[in-house]
Amino acid sequence: MYNFDFLVIGSGLAGLTFALKAAEFGSVAIVTKREINEANTSYAQGGISGVMNLVDDSYEKHINDTLVAGAGLCDKKAVEAMVKEAPRLINELMTRGVEFTKKNGKLHLGREGGHSENRVVHVDDATGMEVENVMVRNVRNHPNITVFEHHFAMELLTEHHLGKKAKYLKNIHCYGAYVLDEATGKVHRMLAKRTILATGGAGAVYAKTTNPDIATGDGIAMAYRAKAKIRNMEFVQFHPTALNVPEADSFLISEALRGHGAILRNADGVAFMEQYDARKELAPRDIVARAIDDQLKKRGDKSVFLDITHLPDDETRNAFPNIYETCLQYGIDITKQLIPVVPAAHYFCGGVETDLVGKTSVQQLYACGEVAYTGVHGANRLASNSLLEALYFADRAVDAAIIGVDKTTFNEKIPQWDESGTFNTKEWVLISHNREELQQIMSNYVGIVRSDLRLERALRRQTLLYEEVEDFYSRTRVSIPLFELRNLISIAYLIIRAAMDRKESCGLHYNIDFEDSIGQTI
């Protein structure tokens, strides 16, 4: 029997934060499809934004920077609430054991694109990894938390599994999930009084991404199939500076380098950002990414270059030890050589729509972290607001989820998983080919710069892939690669349709057929 008060799907900062706090009120299961540490959080280099210095900074400045970056589409109430709670949540992390970088005994506050003041707390240039490791240690030591590693959440359990048609229901409830145990191949029915999606983003829908390959949009796709509301999927943030070395697998070169003084140059060595924005390298990511894309297309180059060679060698090595060592592995000494970079899919500003306490449109289902659309990011995320959003909405979701949990019962009528009538197949090569084809479609037609014609072409090809894969799925025993492909195809559809519906250019969505933007453009 797998019955828990709280079922947390995902093991990044949002999921671990919720689990630790909810464990004080009931039993918690964490389901994660790899090791618990393998989450987008671990790859976050920059840090966590928060007003920790009220002498030079203010909540109003942080709020305004967030609203400006969001190109007019942020929920101001959500932004204000999150920003004002940032110091408390950062101090909470320190209490749990996170040792943020200090200088002269005080927190060292970095600055990244879009921020008007230095307000990013960090652990050198590997903040996410340190925060994740500390949170995992706390989770491992908690008696009320059970961790299911190498378990894959396949479907959310709703009235649909009781034979009811969702379109005829006024209220849909979530009763847990079907979860595949990778080791045994068995599908477990996990019942829960409250289910929390914290599955991160979906960068793997694109050919180049800074995300790990686990970022296949599982939570958004599951919620979509369960008839939850999905919003703002057209706003996909491309990080401007991923290391462009084939073996590096799009390793992220943190925005903190530009905050520290790094300059973007084209292949001729010309600093080009001043042609696009007065803030140059410190402009918001959508502007920088489009500027780089524009340079690459106009010139036919394969990379632009980050230049930090003008700073003292020791200063660069001390400030960015992880980036320095990683680049050195690929033959690049960043203290003496330029770093080849290109934009890569990085962060989803849209997702499963929630209210200000993490509730989705499906009863008993919550979402926090990158999987959720909370209104904080609008059309573009301000740098280092992502981990803060994960902390804040996980914190708020716990307060909401515990209400009435002791009076909620498990829905034992949900049937066990039925895989009768299916068979194993050796045609797994079709899955890898379809995944690569989907990634190329999205990169070519639904990337940084879009058009109506490109979007229409993408939809036609996505539809064909959907039909092929659904036919394959209906006849085949379940597997993680197959479910990931189905999820990615759903994510592609949601991005394409949302992009087609938005008849303007705004923030991260730039359509050349609608160049009069209400937000920021180049």
C-alpha positions as CSV (number, residue, x, y, z in Angstrom):
1,M,0.0,0.0,0.0
2,Y,1.3,3.4,-1.0
3,N,-0.8,5.9,0.9
4,F,0.6,9.3,2.0
5,D,-0.8,12.5,3.2
6,F,1.4,14.4,0.8
7,L,2.8,13.2,-2.5
8,V,5.6,15.4,-3.8
9,I,6.6,14.8,-7.4
10,G,10.0,16.2,-8.1
11,S,13.1,16.8,-5.9
12,G,14.3,20.3,-6.7
13,L,14.2,23.2,-4.2
14,A,10.5,23.6,-4.5
15,G,9.7,20.0,-3.8
16,L,12.2,19.6,-1.0
17,T,11.1,22.8,0.7
18,F,7.4,21.7,0.6
19,A,8.3,18.2,1.8
20,L,10.3,19.4,4.8
21,K,7.6,21.8,5.9
22,A,4.7,19.4,5.2
23,A,6.4,16.6,7.1
24,E,5.5,18.4,10.3
25,F,1.8,17.7,9.6
26,G,1.8,14.2,8.0
27,S,3.5,11.6,6.0
28,V,5.3,12.7,2.8
29,A,6.5,10.8,-0.2
30,I,9.0,12.3,-2.7
31,V,8.9,10.7,-6.1
32,T,11.9,11.5,-8.3
33,K,12.9,9.9,-11.6
34,R,16.6,9.8,-11.0
35,E,18.7,10.3,-7.8
36,I,17.2,12.9,-5.5
37,N,20.0,15.4,-6.2
38,E,19.4,15.3,-10.0
39,A,17.2,18.3,-10.4
40,N,17.3,21.7,-12.3
41,T,18.1,23.3,-8.9
42,S,21.5,21.6,-8.9
43,Y,22.4,23.4,-12.2
44,A,21.5,26.9,-11.0
45,Q,24.7,28.8,-10.8
46,G,23.8,32.4,-10.2
47,G,22.0,32.6,-6.8
48,I,18.9,33.8,-5.1
49,S,17.7,37.4,-5.3
50,G,16.6,39.2,-2.1
51,V,16.8,42.6,-0.5
52,M,19.4,41.9,2.2
53,N,20.8,45.4,2.3
54,L,18.1,48.0,3.1
55,V,20.6,50.8,3.1
56,D,21.4,50.8,-0.7
57,D,18.5,48.6,-1.9
58,S,14.7,48.4,-1.2
59,Y,11.7,46.1,-1.8
60,E,10.3,48.7,-4.2
61,K,13.4,48.5,-6.4
62,H,13.3,44.7,-6.5
63,I,9.6,44.7,-7.3
64,N,10.1,47.3,-10.0
65,D,13.0,45.4,-11.6
66,T,10.9,42.2,-11.7
67,L,7.9,44.0,-13.3
68,V,10.1,45.7,-15.9
69,A,11.7,42.4,-16.8
70,G,8.3,40.8,-17.0
71,A,7.3,43.2,-19.8
72,G,4.0,44.3,-18.2
73,L,2.6,40.8,-17.7
74,C,3.5,40.0,-14.1
75,D,1.0,39.7,-11.3
76,K,2.0,42.6,-9.1
77,K,0.5,41.1,-6.0
78,A,2.5,37.9,-6.4
79,V,5.7,39.8,-7.0
80,E,5.2,42.1,-4.0
81,A,4.5,39.2,-1.7
82,M,7.4,37.2,-2.9
83,V,10.0,40.0,-2.7
84,K,9.0,41.0,0.8
85,E,9.4,37.4,2.1
86,A,12.8,36.9,0.4
87,P,15.0,37.8,3.4
88,R,13.1,35.5,5.7
89,L,13.4,32.6,3.3
90,I,17.1,33.2,2.6
91,N,17.7,33.3,6.4
92,E,15.8,30.0,6.7
93,L,18.1,28.4,4.2
94,M,21.1,29.5,6.2
95,T,19.5,28.0,9.4
96,R,19.2,24.7,7.5
97,G,22.9,24.8,6.8
98,V,23.5,26.7,3.5
99,E,26.7,28.7,3.7
100,F,26.4,31.6,1.3
101,T,29.5,33.4,0.1
102,K,30.6,36.2,2.4
103,K,33.0,39.1,2.1
104,N,34.3,40.9,5.2
105,G,31.9,38.9,7.4
106,K,28.8,40.0,5.4
107,L,26.8,38.3,2.7
108,H,28.4,39.0,-0.7
109,L,25.6,40.3,-2.9
110,G,26.1,39.8,-6.7
111,R,24.3,41.6,-9.5
112,E,22.9,40.2,-12.7
113,G,21.0,41.4,-15.7
114,G,17.9,43.4,-15.1
115,H,18.8,44.2,-11.4
116,S,19.3,47.8,-10.4
117,E,21.2,46.9,-7.3
118,N,23.5,44.1,-6.0
119,R,21.1,41.7,-4.3
120,V,21.9,38.1,-5.3
121,V,23.1,35.8,-2.5
122,H,25.2,33.0,-3.8
123,V,27.6,30.2,-3.0
124,D,30.5,31.1,-5.4
125,D,29.1,30.1,-8.9
126,A,27.5,26.8,-7.8
127,T,24.6,28.0,-5.6
128,G,22.0,25.5,-6.8
129,M,24.2,22.5,-6.1
130,E,25.0,23.6,-2.5
131,V,21.4,24.5,-1.7
132,E,20.2,21.2,-3.2
133,N,22.8,19.2,-1.2
134,V,21.8,20.9,2.1
135,M,18.1,20.3,1.5
136,V,18.7,16.7,0.6
137,R,20.6,16.1,3.8
138,N,17.7,17.6,5.8
139,V,15.2,15.4,3.9
140,R,17.2,12.2,4.4
141,N,17.2,12.8,8.2
142,H,13.4,13.4,8.5
143,P,11.4,10.4,9.8
144,N,8.2,11.4,8.1
145,I,9.6,11.6,4.6
146,T,10.0,8.6,2.3
147,V,12.0,9.1,-0.9
148,F,11.4,7.0,-4.0
149,E,14.4,7.5,-6.3
150,H,14.3,6.1,-9.9
151,H,10.5,6.3,-9.8
152,F,8.6,8.0,-12.6
153,A,5.2,9.7,-12.1
154,M,3.1,8.7,-15.2
155,E,-0.4,10.0,-14.6
156,L,-2.3,12.0,-12.0
157,L,-5.2,10.1,-10.6
158,T,-8.6,11.9,-11.1
159,E,-12.2,11.0,-11.6
160,H,-11.2,10.0,-15.1
161,H,-9.8,6.8,-13.6
162,L,-13.2,6.1,-12.1
163,G,-14.7,6.2,-15.6
164,K,-16.1,9.7,-15.4
165,K,-15.7,12.1,-18.3
166,A,-13.8,15.2,-17.3
167,K,-15.8,17.5,-19.6
168,Y,-18.9,16.8,-17.6
169,L,-17.4,17.4,-14.2
170,K,-17.7,20.8,-12.4
171,N,-14.8,20.0,-10.1
172,I,-11.9,17.6,-10.8
173,H,-9.9,16.2,-7.9
174,C,-6.4,14.7,-7.7
175,Y,-6.1,11.5,-5.7
176,G,-2.4,10.8,-6.2
177,A,-0.5,9.3,-9.2
178,Y,0.5,6.1,-11.0
179,V,4.2,5.7,-10.5
180,L,6.6,3.5,-12.5
181,D,9.4,1.7,-10.5
182,E,12.3,1.7,-12.9
183,A,14.0,-1.2,-11.2
184,T,11.1,-3.6,-11.4
185,G,9.0,-2.2,-14.2
186,K,6.0,-2.3,-11.9
187,V,3.5,0.5,-11.8
188,H,2.3,1.5,-8.3
189,R,-0.8,3.3,-7.4
190,M,0.2,6.0,-5.0
191,L,-2.8,7.6,-3.2
192,A,-2.4,11.0,-1.6
193,K,-4.6,13.5,0.2
194,R,-2.6,16.3,-1.4
195,T,-0.4,16.0,-4.5
196,I,2.3,18.6,-5.3
197,L,3.9,19.0,-8.7
198,A,7.5,20.2,-8.4
199,T,8.9,18.7,-11.5
200,G,10.7,21.6,-13.0
201,G,10.8,22.7,-16.6
202,A,11.0,21.3,-20.1
203,G,14.2,22.4,-21.7
204,A,14.6,19.0,-23.4
205,V,11.9,20.0,-25.9
206,Y,14.7,22.0,-27.6
207,A,17.9,20.7,-29.2
208,K,20.1,23.1,-27.1
209,T,19.3,23.5,-23.4
210,T,21.1,24.3,-20.2
211,N,18.8,21.9,-18.4
212,P,19.7,18.3,-17.6
213,D,18.0,15.7,-19.8
214,I,15.4,14.9,-17.1
215,A,13.7,18.3,-17.9
216,T,11.0,16.8,-20.1
217,G,8.0,18.7,-18.8
218,D,6.5,15.7,-17.0
219,G,4.5,17.7,-14.5
220,I,3.0,20.2,-17.0
221,A,2.0,17.4,-19.3
222,M,0.4,15.3,-16.6
223,A,-1.5,18.3,-15.3
224,Y,-2.6,19.1,-18.9
225,R,-3.9,15.6,-19.4
226,A,-5.7,15.9,-16.0
227,K,-7.5,19.0,-17.4
228,A,-5.7,21.6,-15.1
229,K,-5.3,25.1,-16.5
230,I,-2.0,25.8,-18.3
231,R,-0.9,29.4,-19.0
232,N,1.8,31.5,-20.8
233,M,3.7,28.6,-22.3
234,E,4.9,30.8,-25.2
235,F,7.3,32.5,-22.8
236,V,10.4,30.3,-22.9
237,Q,13.6,31.9,-21.7
238,F,16.7,31.2,-23.6
239,H,19.8,31.8,-21.5
240,P,22.1,34.0,-23.7
241,T,25.3,32.3,-22.8
242,A,25.6,28.5,-22.9
243,L,29.2,27.2,-23.6
244,N,29.3,26.3,-27.3
245,V,31.7,23.4,-27.2
246,P,30.1,20.1,-28.6
247,E,31.3,18.0,-25.6
248,A,30.1,20.5,-23.0
249,D,26.4,19.7,-23.4
250,S,25.4,23.4,-23.3
251,F,27.1,24.0,-19.9
252,L,25.7,27.3,-18.5
253,I,28.0,30.3,-18.3
254,S,26.3,32.2,-15.5
255,E,24.9,35.7,-16.0
256,A,27.0,36.6,-13.0
257,L,30.0,36.9,-15.3
258,R,28.3,39.7,-17.1
259,G,27.4,41.2,-13.8
260,H,31.0,41.0,-12.9
261,G,32.1,42.9,-16.0
262,A,32.4,40.3,-18.8
263,I,31.8,41.8,-22.3
264,L,30.0,40.1,-25.2
265,R,32.0,40.3,-28.5
266,N,31.3,38.9,-32.0
267,A,33.9,36.9,-34.0
268,D,35.6,40.1,-35.0
269,G,36.1,41.1,-31.4
270,V,33.6,43.9,-31.6
271,A,31.5,44.6,-28.4
272,F,28.0,44.6,-29.9
273,M,25.5,45.0,-27.0
274,E,25.4,48.8,-27.1
275,Q,23.8,48.5,-30.5
276,Y,20.8,46.9,-28.9
277,D,20.2,48.3,-25.4
278,A,21.7,51.1,-23.3
279,R,22.2,48.6,-20.5
280,K,24.5,46.6,-22.7
281,E,25.5,43.2,-21.1
282,L,23.2,43.9,-18.1
283,A,20.0,44.1,-20.2
284,P,17.3,41.4,-19.4
285,R,17.9,38.0,-20.9
286,D,15.3,38.3,-23.7
287,I,17.1,41.3,-25.1
288,V,20.6,39.8,-24.8
289,A,19.5,36.4,-26.3
290,R,17.8,38.1,-29.3
291,A,20.8,40.4,-29.8
292,I,23.1,37.3,-29.9
293,D,20.7,35.5,-32.2
294,D,20.7,38.6,-34.5
295,Q,24.5,38.7,-34.6
296,L,24.7,35.0,-35.4
297,K,22.2,35.2,-38.2
298,K,23.5,38.4,-39.8
299,R,27.1,37.3,-39.7
300,G,26.7,33.5,-40.2
301,D,28.9,32.8,-37.2
302,K,28.5,29.8,-34.9
303,S,29.3,31.6,-31.7
304,V,29.7,34.9,-30.0
305,F,32.2,35.3,-27.2
306,L,32.3,36.3,-23.6
307,D,35.4,38.3,-22.6
308,I,36.5,38.5,-19.0
309,T,40.2,38.6,-19.7
310,H,40.5,42.3,-18.7
311,L,40.0,41.4,-15.0
312,P,42.7,40.1,-12.7
313,D,43.3,36.4,-13.1
314,D,43.0,35.6,-9.4
315,E,39.8,37.6,-9.1
316,T,38.1,35.6,-11.9
317,R,39.3,32.3,-10.6
318,N,38.1,33.1,-7.1
319,A,34.7,34.5,-8.2
320,F,33.9,31.7,-10.7
321,P,35.8,28.5,-9.7
322,N,33.3,26.1,-11.2
323,I,33.1,27.9,-14.5
324,Y,36.9,28.3,-14.6
325,E,37.6,24.6,-14.0
326,T,34.8,23.4,-16.3
327,C,36.0,25.6,-19.2
328,L,39.6,24.5,-18.5
329,Q,38.5,20.9,-19.1
330,Y,37.6,21.9,-22.7
331,G,40.8,23.7,-23.3
332,I,39.6,27.3,-22.5
333,D,41.4,29.4,-19.9
334,I,38.8,32.1,-19.3
335,T,41.5,34.4,-17.7
336,K,43.3,34.5,-21.1
337,Q,40.8,33.3,-23.7
338,L,37.4,34.3,-24.9
339,I,34.5,31.9,-24.1
340,P,32.4,30.8,-27.1
341,V,28.7,31.0,-26.2
342,V,25.3,30.7,-27.8
343,P,21.7,31.0,-26.4
344,A,20.1,27.8,-25.2
345,A,16.6,27.0,-23.8
346,H,16.8,27.6,-20.1
347,Y,13.6,28.4,-18.2
348,F,9.8,28.3,-18.6
349,C,7.9,31.3,-17.4
350,G,4.6,29.6,-18.1
351,G,3.2,26.3,-16.7
352,V,0.4,25.0,-14.5
353,E,-1.6,28.0,-13.4
354,T,-1.8,28.5,-9.6
355,D,-3.2,31.1,-7.3
356,L,-1.1,32.9,-4.7
357,V,-0.9,29.9,-2.5
358,G,0.0,27.3,-5.1
359,K,-3.5,25.8,-5.7
360,T,-4.2,24.7,-9.3
361,S,-7.6,24.5,-10.9
362,V,-7.7,20.8,-10.0
363,Q,-8.8,20.2,-6.4
364,Q,-6.1,18.8,-4.0
365,L,-3.4,19.4,-6.6
366,Y,-0.7,22.1,-6.0
367,A,2.2,23.2,-8.0
368,C,5.4,25.2,-7.2
369,G,8.7,26.0,-8.8
370,E,9.3,26.1,-12.6
371,V,6.4,23.7,-13.3
372,A,4.0,26.4,-12.1
373,Y,2.7,29.7,-13.6
374,T,2.4,31.9,-10.5
375,G,2.3,35.3,-12.2
376,V,5.7,36.3,-10.8
377,H,7.7,36.1,-14.1
378,G,5.2,37.5,-16.6
379,A,6.7,37.5,-20.1
380,N,10.3,37.2,-18.9
381,R,12.0,36.1,-15.7
382,L,14.3,38.4,-13.8
383,A,17.7,36.7,-13.1
384,S,17.9,34.7,-9.9
385,N,14.2,35.1,-9.1
386,S,13.6,31.4,-9.9
387,L,15.0,29.8,-6.7
388,L,13.2,32.6,-4.7
389,E,9.9,31.7,-6.4
390,A,10.4,28.1,-5.6
391,L,11.1,28.9,-2.0
392,Y,8.2,31.3,-1.6
393,F,5.4,29.3,-3.3
394,A,6.4,26.0,-1.7
395,D,6.2,27.8,1.7
396,R,2.8,29.2,0.8
397,A,1.5,25.9,-0.6
398,V,2.2,24.1,2.6
399,D,0.1,26.6,4.6
400,A,-2.8,26.0,2.1
401,A,-2.4,22.2,1.7
402,I,-2.4,21.3,5.4
403,I,-5.9,22.8,5.8
404,G,-8.3,20.0,6.2
405,V,-5.8,17.3,5.4
406,D,-6.6,15.4,8.5
407,K,-10.3,15.1,7.4
408,T,-9.5,14.0,3.9
409,T,-9.7,10.3,3.0
410,F,-7.8,8.2,0.4
411,N,-9.8,7.3,-2.6
412,E,-9.4,3.5,-2.6
413,K,-11.8,3.2,-5.6
414,I,-9.0,4.2,-7.9
415,P,-8.0,1.0,-9.7
416,Q,-4.5,-0.5,-10.0
417,W,-2.7,0.1,-13.2
418,D,-3.8,-2.1,-16.1
419,E,-1.4,-2.9,-18.9
420,S,-3.3,-5.9,-20.4
421,G,-3.3,-6.1,-24.2
422,T,0.1,-4.4,-24.6
423,F,3.4,-5.9,-25.6
424,N,7.1,-5.2,-25.4
425,T,8.8,-3.9,-28.5
426,K,12.3,-3.7,-29.8
427,E,11.6,-0.6,-31.9
428,W,13.0,1.8,-29.2
429,V,15.0,3.5,-32.0
430,L,11.8,5.2,-33.1
431,I,11.6,6.9,-29.7
432,S,15.0,8.5,-30.0
433,H,14.4,9.5,-33.6
434,N,11.1,11.1,-32.8
435,R,12.6,12.9,-29.8
436,E,15.4,14.4,-32.0
437,E,12.9,15.3,-34.7
438,L,10.7,17.1,-32.2
439,Q,13.7,19.0,-30.8
440,Q,14.7,20.2,-34.3
441,I,11.2,21.3,-35.1
442,M,11.0,23.4,-31.9
443,S,14.5,24.8,-32.3
444,N,14.0,25.8,-36.0
445,Y,10.4,27.1,-35.8
446,V,9.6,28.0,-32.2
447,G,12.8,29.4,-30.9
448,I,14.0,32.9,-30.0
449,V,12.5,34.5,-33.1
450,R,9.2,33.2,-34.5
451,S,6.8,33.9,-37.3
452,D,3.2,32.8,-38.1
453,L,4.5,30.7,-41.0
454,R,7.1,29.0,-38.8
455,L,4.5,28.3,-36.1
456,E,2.0,26.8,-38.6
457,R,4.7,24.5,-40.0
458,A,5.7,23.4,-36.4
459,L,2.1,22.6,-35.5
460,R,1.7,20.4,-38.6
461,R,4.8,18.4,-37.8
462,Q,4.0,18.2,-34.1
463,T,0.6,16.8,-34.9
464,L,2.1,14.0,-37.1
465,L,4.5,13.1,-34.3
466,Y,1.7,13.1,-31.8
467,E,-0.4,10.6,-33.9
468,E,2.5,8.3,-34.4
469,V,3.6,8.2,-30.8
470,E,0.0,7.8,-29.4
471,D,-0.5,4.8,-31.7
472,F,2.8,3.3,-30.5
473,Y,1.9,4.0,-26.9
474,S,-1.5,2.3,-27.1
475,R,0.2,-1.0,-28.2
476,T,3.3,-1.0,-26.0
477,R,4.2,-1.6,-22.4
478,V,5.1,1.6,-20.5
479,S,8.7,2.8,-20.3
480,I,10.2,6.1,-19.1
481,P,11.6,7.1,-22.5
482,L,8.2,6.6,-24.1
483,F,6.4,8.6,-21.4
484,E,9.0,11.4,-21.7
485,L,8.5,11.5,-25.4
486,R,4.7,11.8,-24.9
487,N,5.2,14.5,-22.4
488,L,7.6,16.5,-24.7
489,I,5.1,16.3,-27.5
490,S,2.4,17.7,-25.3
491,I,4.8,20.5,-24.2
492,A,5.6,21.3,-27.8
493,Y,1.9,21.6,-28.6
494,L,1.2,23.9,-25.6
495,I,4.1,26.2,-26.6
496,I,3.1,26.3,-30.3
497,R,-0.6,26.9,-29.6
498,A,0.1,29.6,-27.0
499,A,2.6,31.3,-29.4
500,M,0.0,31.2,-32.2
501,D,-2.6,32.8,-29.9
502,R,-0.5,35.7,-28.9
503,K,-0.8,38.3,-31.6
504,E,2.0,40.5,-30.4
505,S,5.7,40.4,-29.6
506,C,6.3,40.6,-25.9
507,G,9.1,39.7,-23.6
508,L,10.4,36.2,-24.5
509,H,7.9,35.8,-27.3
510,Y,9.2,37.6,-30.4
511,N,7.2,37.2,-33.6
512,I,8.5,39.0,-36.6
513,D,4.9,39.4,-37.9
514,F,4.1,41.5,-34.8
515,E,7.1,43.7,-34.2
516,D,5.2,46.4,-32.4
517,S,5.8,45.1,-28.9
518,I,4.2,46.2,-25.6
519,G,7.3,44.8,-23.9
520,Q,11.0,44.9,-24.7
521,T,12.4,44.3,-28.1
522,I,15.7,44.8,-29.9
